[in-house]
């Protein structure tokens, strides 16, 4: 049998496997891998800026700059990682080896980030945290990129993809909640727990343990799914030539460009909001650790409501329309509580604020979940369109391009948050000043504005780009039919 015929038979076998409905058990087992992403999101987005500025004494601008540099370097590396996972040929498939060999470095590098030596200051602090974040981000990408690409490969069914994304997002939100509870409820509990430097080291090592376990579960799921995954085509050109060609093809894919631009704007807002959330909760709303956890619990309950709603909505509403509505809803839920507190007839007490933020968080989490399912399903559909346009499946490169947008935007959002803190003259190194540090009321008011209305304005802009996305349900079905006919022709012509 020739190599071409062998690839044709392998492709036929994987298509036959994908025609079998996915079990709920496999979808859940695969989704557990997103705990990794959720934990890192909570650790870096929620705690990192506070740790670097309030605990370690770095300026907000320098902390934001370190975060952005690490994300930009990682973002540049992402297309190479994605293409490598597309092209790799091994007995374990093309995705699994990357996940296996990146897991331990990934878990260990997280501890470095939250173990900055107290003797460091100034430029030494900046270099240490930048290098540590680069190591963490690169190893995270080597795990998450192939893992995410599997979700687009494992089935061709339009609705089943939405189900896979739902499982992935549920576990991602669960990971974020787990990370916050571990931090606020266990390792940093008490009035001054967040300001105690030594609390962050065991917190990071516990994180690493949970990441290892959830990563191994996801690896086992991907191994079970190997018969369903696409066989990489034989490559006729070098890796660097292939990378150049694929990047040019991405730049010619209208759907990709639209999704890329949408992600950039949305995650600039999201990253800025999350980076400032701990500051806003603590000093603008004056919540204690228990109240902060309760509010964050509401954003985790929202996805539990949003998951079944998204499955129903996608059956009757085009994904683009659903995504636009959800993004606008997110903007509303971000903007109105701070404006009510600042300009309403009466300021909310901490207890009343907790109740208002809890209810608002449920609606916010629901909108984010439905929008997330719609958007990630759109990404998978656009990956099918990419194969139809250019003749090759490049889920790894395709998703790495979109994740590049996410990381670049997150880095910029983190930098904006850090610069905003410095701009409003928010005091640094609160750990050295103790829990009785006095913050002027004008600074507190400005903190409310930069943590809510400012990100909301960016979120409201993001849906504008989606009007250029034209991959409807009907169009996607036509593309799948055309691809099936193409695959059958290739199989029949194989010697």
Secondary structure, 3 states (H helix, E strand, C coil): CCHHHHHHHHHHHHHHHHCCCCCHHHHHHHHCCHHHHHHHHHHHHHHHHHHHHHHCCCCHHHHHHHHHHHHHHHHHHHHHHHHHHHHCCCCCCCCHHHHHHHHHHHHHHHHHHCCCCCCCCCHHHHHHHHHHHHHHHHHHHHHHHHHHHHHHHCCCCHHHHHHHHHHHHHHHHHHHHHHHHHHHHHHCCCCCHHHCCCHHHHHHHHHHHHHHHHHHHHHHHHHHCHHHCCCCCCCCCCHHHHHHHHHHHHHCCHHHHHHHHHHHHHHHHHHHHHHHHHHHHHHHCCCCHHHHHHHHHHHHHHHHHHHHHHHHHHHHCCHHHHHHHHHHHHHHHHHHHHHHHHHCCCCCCHHHHHHHHHHHHHHHHHHHHHHHHHHHHHHHHHHHHHHHHHCCCCHHHHHHHHHHHHHHHHHHHHHHHHHHHHHCCCCCCHHHHCCCCCCCHHHHHHHHHHHCHHHHHHHHHHHHHHHHCCCCHHHHHHHHHHHHHHHHHHHHHCC
